[in-house]
């Protein structure tokens, strides 16, 4: 199994990295980026690790990783499609953020 990132998820990761550099420096930003990437690999190996959120449309799964959450779906071929990577404290349920 593997994973694919949506365009929005790619932008989220870039913004998280740039904010990390700004606030904590490049070494810490690199470490945090690696931790997020590890979460992607964990989820691709364990796609049902997060419960299905059937109350949300489209049906998604939400997995916490450090200060962020990975919002994803499992595709028909069992690959992960990562929709977004948002901060835990953010109102990520807003339609423009999902």
N, CA, C and O atoms as CSV, one atom per row, in Angstrom:
chain,resi,resn,atom,element,x,y,z
A,1,UNK,N,N,0.834,-1.181,0.000
A,1,UNK,CA,C,0.000,0.000,0.000
A,1,UNK,C,C,0.875,1.239,0.000
A,1,UNK,O,O,2.003,1.236,0.493
A,2,UNK,N,N,0.326,2.280,-0.560
A,2,UNK,CA,C,1.042,3.538,-0.605
A,2,UNK,C,C,0.113,4.678,-0.246
A,2,UNK,O,O,-0.991,4.466,0.255
A,3,UNK,N,N,0.570,5.880,-0.508
A,3,UNK,CA,C,-0.285,7.037,-0.258
A,3,UNK,C,C,-0.073,8.072,-1.343
A,3,UNK,O,O,0.979,8.139,-1.979
A,4,UNK,N,N,-1.110,8.882,-1.534
A,4,UNK,CA,C,-1.056,10.021,-2.446
A,4,UNK,C,C,-1.518,11.246,-1.674
A,4,UNK,O,O,-2.369,11.161,-0.789
A,5,UNK,N,N,-0.943,12.379,-2.028
A,5,UNK,CA,C,-1.320,13.645,-1.404
A,5,UNK,C,C,-2.178,14.458,-2.363
A,5,UNK,O,O,-1.894,14.530,-3.558
A,6,UNK,N,N,-3.222,15.063,-1.831
A,6,UNK,CA,C,-3.969,16.027,-2.631
A,6,UNK,C,C,-3.106,17.272,-2.800
A,6,UNK,O,O,-2.126,17.463,-2.080
A,7,UNK,N,N,-3.474,18.101,-3.741
A,7,UNK,CA,C,-2.755,19.365,-3.935
A,7,UNK,C,C,-2.799,20.188,-2.647
A,7,UNK,O,O,-1.804,20.802,-2.262
A,8,UNK,N,N,-3.954,20.197,-1.987
A,8,UNK,CA,C,-4.104,20.953,-0.737
A,8,UNK,C,C,-3.201,20.390,0.360
A,8,UNK,O,O,-2.610,21.150,1.127
A,9,UNK,N,N,-3.091,19.070,0.436
A,9,UNK,CA,C,-2.216,18.460,1.444
A,9,UNK,C,C,-0.753,18.817,1.179
A,9,UNK,O,O,0.007,19.074,2.112
A,10,UNK,N,N,-0.364,18.831,-0.095
A,10,UNK,CA,C,1.002,19.245,-0.438
A,10,UNK,C,C,1.255,20.671,0.038
A,10,UNK,O,O,2.302,20.959,0.617
A,11,UNK,N,N,0.300,21.556,-0.204
A,11,UNK,CA,C,0.442,22.949,0.251
A,11,UNK,C,C,0.493,23.023,1.772
A,11,UNK,O,O,1.276,23.790,2.333
A,12,UNK,N,N,-0.347,22.221,2.444
A,12,UNK,CA,C,-0.331,22.198,3.910
A,12,UNK,C,C,1.057,21.839,4.424
A,12,UNK,O,O,1.571,22.490,5.333
A,13,UNK,N,N,1.660,20.812,3.851
A,13,UNK,CA,C,2.968,20.343,4.311
A,13,UNK,C,C,4.040,21.403,4.072
A,13,UNK,O,O,4.899,21.628,4.925
A,14,UNK,N,N,3.988,22.040,2.935
A,14,UNK,CA,C,4.942,23.121,2.648
A,14,UNK,C,C,4.780,24.245,3.658
A,14,UNK,O,O,5.769,24.748,4.192
A,15,UNK,N,N,3.537,24.643,3.927
A,15,UNK,CA,C,3.287,25.729,4.876
A,15,UNK,C,C,3.715,25.353,6.292
A,15,UNK,O,O,4.256,26.188,7.017
A,16,UNK,N,N,3.475,24.106,6.690
A,16,UNK,CA,C,3.918,23.645,8.011
A,16,UNK,C,C,5.440,23.721,8.097
A,16,UNK,O,O,5.988,24.157,9.110
A,17,UNK,N,N,6.111,23.302,7.049
A,17,UNK,CA,C,7.575,23.325,7.022
A,17,UNK,C,C,8.104,24.758,7.100
A,17,UNK,O,O,9.011,25.049,7.880
A,18,UNK,N,N,7.536,25.646,6.291
A,18,UNK,CA,C,7.992,27.042,6.292
A,18,UNK,C,C,7.724,27.715,7.631
A,18,UNK,O,O,8.556,28.480,8.116
A,19,UNK,N,N,6.580,27.439,8.227
A,19,UNK,CA,C,6.270,27.991,9.548
A,19,UNK,C,C,7.236,27.419,10.588
A,19,UNK,O,O,7.662,28.127,11.500
A,20,UNK,N,N,7.576,26.148,10.449
A,20,UNK,CA,C,8.541,25.532,11.359
A,20,UNK,C,C,9.906,26.184,11.278
A,20,UNK,O,O,10.550,26.413,12.301
A,21,UNK,N,N,10.351,26.486,10.067
A,21,UNK,CA,C,11.631,27.184,9.894
A,21,UNK,C,C,11.568,28.548,10.559
A,21,UNK,O,O,12.487,28.945,11.274
A,22,UNK,N,N,10.479,29.257,10.318
A,22,UNK,CA,C,10.319,30.605,10.860
A,22,UNK,C,C,10.328,30.606,12.390
A,22,UNK,O,O,10.951,31.467,13.011
A,23,UNK,N,N,9.638,29.643,12.989
A,23,UNK,CA,C,9.493,29.651,14.447
A,23,UNK,C,C,10.581,28.877,15.193
A,23,UNK,O,O,10.964,29.250,16.302
A,24,UNK,N,N,11.082,27.786,14.575
A,24,UNK,CA,C,11.959,26.887,15.325
A,24,UNK,C,C,13.309,26.616,14.671
A,24,UNK,O,O,14.180,25.998,15.283
A,25,UNK,N,N,13.491,27.072,13.432
A,25,UNK,CA,C,14.747,26.825,12.729
A,25,UNK,C,C,14.651,25.613,11.813
A,25,UNK,O,O,13.748,24.786,11.937
A,26,UNK,N,N,15.602,25.530,10.894
A,26,UNK,CA,C,15.530,24.506,9.848
A,26,UNK,C,C,15.738,23.084,10.374
A,26,UNK,O,O,15.132,22.145,9.856
A,27,UNK,N,N,16.574,22.913,11.379
A,27,UNK,CA,C,16.811,21.561,11.904
A,27,UNK,C,C,15.529,20.999,12.508
A,27,UNK,O,O,15.154,19.859,12.233
A,28,UNK,N,N,14.860,21.801,13.331
A,28,UNK,CA,C,13.613,21.346,13.948
A,28,UNK,C,C,12.520,21.171,12.894
A,28,UNK,O,O,11.723,20.238,12.989
A,29,UNK,N,N,12.470,22.042,11.905
A,29,UNK,CA,C,11.479,21.909,10.830
A,29,UNK,C,C,11.699,20.610,10.063
A,29,UNK,O,O,10.738,19.930,9.703
A,30,UNK,N,N,12.963,20.261,9.810
A,30,UNK,CA,C,13.275,18.992,9.141
A,30,UNK,C,C,12.810,17.799,9.978
A,30,UNK,O,O,12.234,16.849,9.449
A,31,UNK,N,N,13.063,17.856,11.280
A,31,UNK,CA,C,12.651,16.764,12.170
A,31,UNK,C,C,11.129,16.601,12.163
A,31,UNK,O,O,10.613,15.486,12.082
A,32,UNK,N,N,10.431,17.711,12.248
A,32,UNK,CA,C,8.967,17.653,12.293
A,32,UNK,C,C,8.411,17.141,10.966
A,32,UNK,O,O,7.469,16.349,10.946
A,33,UNK,N,N,8.991,17.592,9.870
A,33,UNK,CA,C,8.572,17.112,8.554
A,33,UNK,C,C,8.743,15.590,8.467
A,33,UNK,O,O,7.888,14.889,7.924
A,34,UNK,N,N,9.839,15.103,9.000
A,34,UNK,CA,C,10.094,13.657,9.000
A,34,UNK,C,C,9.040,12.920,9.835
A,34,UNK,O,O,8.601,11.835,9.453
A,35,UNK,N,N,8.634,13.498,10.966
A,35,UNK,CA,C,7.606,12.870,11.807
A,35,UNK,C,C,6.266,12.794,11.080
A,35,UNK,O,O,5.556,11.795,11.192
A,36,UNK,N,N,5.922,13.827,10.349
A,36,UNK,CA,C,4.682,13.803,9.571
A,36,UNK,C,C,4.775,12.731,8.488
A,36,UNK,O,O,3.821,11.989,8.256
A,37,UNK,N,N,5.914,12.658,7.837
A,37,UNK,CA,C,6.126,11.633,6.812
A,37,UNK,C,C,6.025,10.224,7.408
A,37,UNK,O,O,5.470,9.322,6.780
A,38,UNK,N,N,6.558,10.039,8.613
A,38,UNK,CA,C,6.443,8.745,9.296
A,38,UNK,C,C,4.980,8.394,9.543
A,38,UNK,O,O,4.592,7.231,9.430
A,39,UNK,N,N,4.171,9.392,9.880
A,39,UNK,CA,C,2.737,9.153,10.085
A,39,UNK,C,C,2.084,8.681,8.792
A,39,UNK,O,O,1.221,7.804,8.818
A,40,UNK,N,N,2.489,9.256,7.663
A,40,UNK,CA,C,1.949,8.816,6.368
A,40,UNK,C,C,2.278,7.343,6.118
A,40,UNK,O,O,1.417,6.581,5.680
A,41,UNK,N,N,3.512,6.947,6.395
A,41,UNK,CA,C,3.912,5.552,6.193
A,41,UNK,C,C,3.171,4.625,7.160
A,41,UNK,O,O,2.735,3.540,6.776
A,42,UNK,N,N,3.032,5.057,8.407
A,42,UNK,CA,C,2.276,4.259,9.376
A,42,UNK,C,C,0.849,4.046,8.888
A,42,UNK,O,O,0.336,2.927,8.917
A,43,UNK,N,N,0.211,5.121,8.439
A,43,UNK,CA,C,-1.172,5.017,7.980
A,43,UNK,C,C,-1.289,4.193,6.704
A,43,UNK,O,O,-2.276,3.482,6.519
A,44,UNK,N,N,-0.302,4.277,5.828
A,44,UNK,CA,C,-0.377,3.463,4.610
A,44,UNK,C,C,-0.246,1.978,4.947
A,44,UNK,O,O,-0.793,1.133,4.237
A,45,UNK,N,N,0.475,1.652,6.021
A,45,UNK,CA,C,0.574,0.260,6.478
A,45,UNK,C,C,-0.621,-0.154,7.339
A,45,UNK,O,O,-0.943,-1.339,7.435
A,46,UNK,N,N,-1.276,0.828,7.964
A,46,UNK,CA,C,-2.398,0.579,8.877
A,46,UNK,C,C,-3.541,1.537,8.550
A,46,UNK,O,O,-3.876,2.387,9.375
A,47,UNK,N,N,-4.137,1.424,7.387
A,47,UNK,CA,C,-5.095,2.436,6.931
A,47,UNK,C,C,-6.333,2.596,7.810
A,47,UNK,O,O,-6.979,3.644,7.786
A,48,UNK,N,N,-6.664,1.571,8.578
A,48,UNK,CA,C,-7.845,1.669,9.433
A,48,UNK,C,C,-7.483,2.044,10.867
A,48,UNK,O,O,-8.286,1.849,11.780
A,49,UNK,N,N,-6.284,2.580,11.072
A,49,UNK,CA,C,-5.848,2.985,12.408
A,49,UNK,C,C,-6.750,4.069,12.982
A,49,UNK,O,O,-6.992,4.105,14.188
A,50,UNK,N,N,-7.239,4.936,12.136
A,50,UNK,CA,C,-8.167,5.984,12.573
A,50,UNK,C,C,-9.587,5.539,12.233
A,50,UNK,O,O,-9.817,4.947,11.178
A,51,UNK,N,N,-10.538,5.821,13.122
A,51,UNK,CA,C,-11.917,5.406,12.844
A,51,UNK,C,C,-12.522,6.197,11.687
A,51,UNK,O,O,-12.152,7.343,11.433
A,52,UNK,N,N,-13.443,5.569,11.008
A,52,UNK,CA,C,-14.170,6.227,9.930
A,52,UNK,C,C,-15.111,7.252,10.536
A,52,UNK,O,O,-15.877,6.935,11.446
A,53,UNK,N,N,-15.060,8.471,10.040
A,53,UNK,CA,C,-15.934,9.554,10.527
A,53,UNK,C,C,-17.144,9.653,9.604
A,53,UNK,O,O,-17.183,10.497,8.708
A,54,UNK,N,N,-18.131,8.787,9.827
A,54,UNK,CA,C,-19.280,8.711,8.923
A,54,UNK,C,C,-20.179,9.936,9.017
A,54,UNK,O,O,-21.010,10.166,8.139
A,55,UNK,N,N,-20.017,10.718,10.070
A,55,UNK,CA,C,-20.829,11.931,10.198
A,55,UNK,C,C,-20.328,13.040,9.275
A,55,UNK,O,O,-21.007,14.049,9.083
A,56,UNK,N,N,-19.157,12.853,8.715
A,56,UNK,CA,C,-18.578,13.852,7.823
A,56,UNK,C,C,-18.728,13.409,6.382
A,56,UNK,O,O,-18.619,12.223,6.072
A,57,UNK,N,N,-18.972,14.342,5.527
A,57,UNK,CA,C,-19.079,14.048,4.093
A,57,UNK,C,C,-17.988,14.809,3.372
A,57,UNK,O,O,-17.898,16.022,3.560
A,58,UNK,N,N,-17.159,14.188,2.569
A,58,UNK,CA,C,-17.165,12.746,2.334
A,58,UNK,C,C,-16.671,12.004,3.567
A,58,UNK,O,O,-16.009,12.594,4.421
A,59,UNK,N,N,-16.986,10.722,3.667
A,59,UNK,CA,C,-16.520,9.928,4.803
A,59,UNK,C,C,-14.995,9.935,4.825
A,59,UNK,O,O,-14.338,9.565,3.852
A,60,UNK,N,N,-14.464,10.356,5.938
A,60,UNK,CA,C,-13.014,10.501,6.065
A,60,UNK,C,C,-12.535,9.852,7.354
A,60,UNK,O,O,-13.327,9.435,8.199
A,61,UNK,N,N,-11.244,9.782,7.475
A,61,UNK,CA,C,-10.595,9.340,8.710
A,61,UNK,C,C,-9.656,10.461,9.156
A,61,UNK,O,O,-9.094,11.183,8.333
A,62,UNK,N,N,-9.498,10.591,10.468
A,62,UNK,CA,C,-8.676,11.667,11.028
A,62,UNK,C,C,-7.711,11.048,12.033
A,62,UNK,O,O,-8.126,10.446,13.024
A,63,UNK,N,N,-6.424,11.204,11.763
A,63,UNK,CA,C,-5.387,10.623,12.621
A,63,UNK,C,C,-4.510,11.739,13.187
A,63,UNK,O,O,-3.933,12.517,12.427
A,64,UNK,N,N,-4.405,11.824,14.528
A,64,UNK,CA,C,-3.528,12.843,15.112
A,64,UNK,C,C,-2.064,12.460,14.972
A,64,UNK,O,O,-1.692,11.294,15.111
A,65,UNK,N,N,-1.252,13.453,14.697
A,65,UNK,CA,C,0.196,13.261,14.695
A,65,UNK,C,C,0.845,14.538,15.222
A,65,UNK,O,O,0.900,15.555,14.531
A,66,UNK,N,N,1.326,14.466,16.437
A,66,UNK,CA,C,1.946,15.603,17.114
A,66,UNK,C,C,0.957,16.770,17.185
A,66,UNK,O,O,-0.132,16.596,17.732
A,67,UNK,N,N,1.288,17.936,16.662
A,67,UNK,CA,C,0.392,19.100,16.741
A,67,UNK,C,C,-0.584,19.177,15.578
A,67,UNK,O,O,-1.346,20.138,15.471
A,68,UNK,N,N,-0.568,18.190,14.719
A,68,UNK,CA,C,-1.403,18.228,13.517
A,68,UNK,C,C,-2.286,16.991,13.413
A,68,UNK,O,O,-2.140,16.041,14.182
A,69,UNK,N,N,-3.197,17.019,12.458
A,69,UNK,CA,C,-4.026,15.863,12.154
A,69,UNK,C,C,-3.913,15.573,10.663
A,69,UNK,O,O,-3.816,16.482,9.839
A,70,UNK,N,N,-3.927,14.302,10.343
A,70,UNK,CA,C,-3.911,13.861,8.952
A,70,UNK,C,C,-5.341,13.457,8.604
A,70,UNK,O,O,-5.916,12.572,9.236
A,71,UNK,N,N,-5.899,14.103,7.610
A,71,UNK,CA,C,-7.261,13.834,7.164
A,71,UNK,C,C,-7.151,13.044,5.865
A,71,UNK,O,O,-6.550,13.511,4.898
A,72,UNK,N,N,-7.733,11.845,5.848
A,72,UNK,CA,C,-7.511,10.975,4.691
A,72,UNK,C,C,-8.700,10.076,4.399
A,72,UNK,O,O,-9.630,9.951,5.195
A,73,UNK,N,N,-8.637,9.458,3.235
A,73,UNK,CA,C,-9.599,8.447,2.810
A,73,UNK,C,C,-8.817,7.225,2.350
A,73,UNK,O,O,-7.652,7.326,1.963
A,74,UNK,N,N,-9.472,6.070,2.398
A,74,UNK,CA,C,-8.890,4.853,1.844
A,74,UNK,C,C,-9.520,4.651,0.475
A,74,UNK,O,O,-10.742,4.570,0.348
A,75,UNK,N,N,-8.683,4.571,-0.541
A,75,UNK,CA,C,-9.187,4.403,-1.903
A,75,UNK,C,C,-9.542,2.941,-2.165
A,75,UNK,O,O,-9.178,2.057,-1.389
A,76,UNK,N,N,-10.248,2.698,-3.253
A,76,UNK,CA,C,-10.690,1.344,-3.605
A,76,UNK,C,C,-9.536,0.354,-3.717
A,76,UNK,O,O,-9.706,-0.833,-3.437
A,77,UNK,N,N,-8.367,0.834,-4.122
A,77,UNK,CA,C,-7.200,-0.053,-4.251
A,77,UNK,C,C,-6.421,-0.165,-2.943
A,77,UNK,O,O,-5.304,-0.683,-2.926
A,78,UNK,N,N,-7.006,0.319,-1.853
A,78,UNK,CA,C,-6.442,0.289,-0.496
A,78,UNK,C,C,-5.332,1.302,-0.269
A,78,UNK,O,O,-4.758,1.339,0.820
A,79,UNK,N,N,-5.015,2.122,-1.258
A,79,UNK,CA,C,-4.056,3.201,-1.042
A,79,UNK,C,C,-4.720,4.321,-0.246
A,79,UNK,O,O,-5.941,4.471,-0.250
A,80,UNK,N,N,-3.887,5.099,0.435
A,80,UNK,CA,C,-4.373,6.255,1.174
A,80,UNK,C,C,-4.400,7.467,0.267
A,80,UNK,O,O,-3.490,7.672,-0.537
A,81,UNK,N,N,-5.436,8.263,0.395
A,81,UNK,CA,C,-5.485,9.558,-0.267
A,81,UNK,C,C,-5.559,10.587,0.843
A,81,UNK,O,O,-6.587,10.725,1.506
A,82,UNK,N,N,-4.466,11.309,1.043
A,82,UNK,CA,C,-4.383,12.292,2.122
A,82,UNK,C,C,-4.952,13.601,1.608
A,82,UNK,O,O,-4.420,14.218,0.685
A,83,UNK,N,N,-6.053,14.008,2.237
A,83,UNK,CA,C,-6.770,15.204,1.808
A,83,UNK,C,C,-6.131,16.475,2.344
A,83,UNK,O,O,-5.922,17.438,1.606
A,84,UNK,N,N,-5.820,16.470,3.645
A,84,UNK,CA,C,-5.267,17.662,4.289
A,84,UNK,C,C,-4.389,17.248,5.458
A,84,UNK,O,O,-4.482,16.126,5.957
A,85,UNK,N,N,-3.534,18.170,5.887
A,85,UNK,CA,C,-2.774,18.055,7.128
A,85,UNK,C,C,-2.970,19.391,7.826
A,85,UNK,O,O,-2.413,20.408,7.412
A,86,UNK,N,N,-3.763,19.380,8.886
A,86,UNK,CA,C,-4.155,20.631,9.537
A,86,UNK,C,C,-3.714,20.624,11.002
A,86,UNK,O,O,-3.456,19.570,11.583
A,87,UNK,N,N,-3.634,21.820,11.580
A,87,UNK,CA,C,-3.292,21.938,12.991
A,87,UNK,C,C,-4.466,21.452,13.830
A,87,UNK,O,O,-5.624,21.680,13.480
A,88,UNK,N,N,-4.165,20.784,14.936
A,88,UNK,CA,C,-5.214,20.226,15.798
A,88,UNK,C,C,-6.181,21.281,16.317
A,88,UNK,O,O,-7.370,21.009,16.485
A,89,UNK,N,N,-5.682,22.469,16.567
A,89,UNK,CA,C,-6.529,23.511,17.162
A,89,UNK,C,C,-7.286,24.332,16.128
A,89,UNK,O,O,-8.068,25.216,16.479
A,90,UNK,N,N,-7.059,24.046,14.881
A,90,UNK,CA,C,-7.699,24.786,13.796
A,90,UNK,C,C,-9.123,24.272,13.576
A,90,UNK,O,O,-9.422,23.112,13.862
A,91,UNK,N,N,-9.988,25.134,13.072
A,91,UNK,CA,C,-11.341,24.728,12.702
A,91,UNK,C,C,-11.277,24.051,11.335
A,91,UNK,O,O,-11.663,24.630,10.320
A,92,UNK,N,N,-10.784,22.819,11.330
A,92,UNK,CA,C,-10.561,22.111,10.075
A,92,UNK,C,C,-11.844,21.561,9.476
A,92,UNK,O,O,-11.838,21.077,8.345
A,93,UNK,N,N,-12.931,21.628,10.208
A,93,UNK,CA,C,-14.207,21.148,9.675
A,93,UNK,C,C,-14.855,22.138,8.717
A,93,UNK,O,O,-15.818,21.795,8.031
A,94,UNK,N,N,-14.340,23.355,8.663
A,94,UNK,CA,C,-14.883,24.327,7.716
A,94,UNK,C,C,-14.760,23.768,6.310
A,94,UNK,O,O,-13.755,23.146,5.966
A,95,UNK,N,N,-15.777,23.990,5.503
A,95,UNK,CA,C,-15.795,23.425,4.151
A,95,UNK,C,C,-14.612,23.878,3.312
A,95,UNK,O,O,-14.141,23.130,2.456
A,96,UNK,N,N,-14.129,25.083,3.544
A,96,UNK,CA,C,-13.015,25.557,2.730
A,96,UNK,C,C,-11.682,24.954,3.164
A,96,UNK,O,O,-10.667,25.167,2.500
A,97,UNK,N,N,-11.666,24.209,4.263
A,97,UNK,CA,C,-10.414,23.647,4.751
A,97,UNK,C,C,-10.349,22.140,4.598
A,97,UNK,O,O,-9.345,21.525,4.959
A,98,UNK,N,N,-11.389,21.545,4.076
A,98,UNK,CA,C,-11.411,20.089,3.958
A,98,UNK,C,C,-11.240,19.632,2.545
A,98,UNK,O,O,-11.237,18.430,2.281
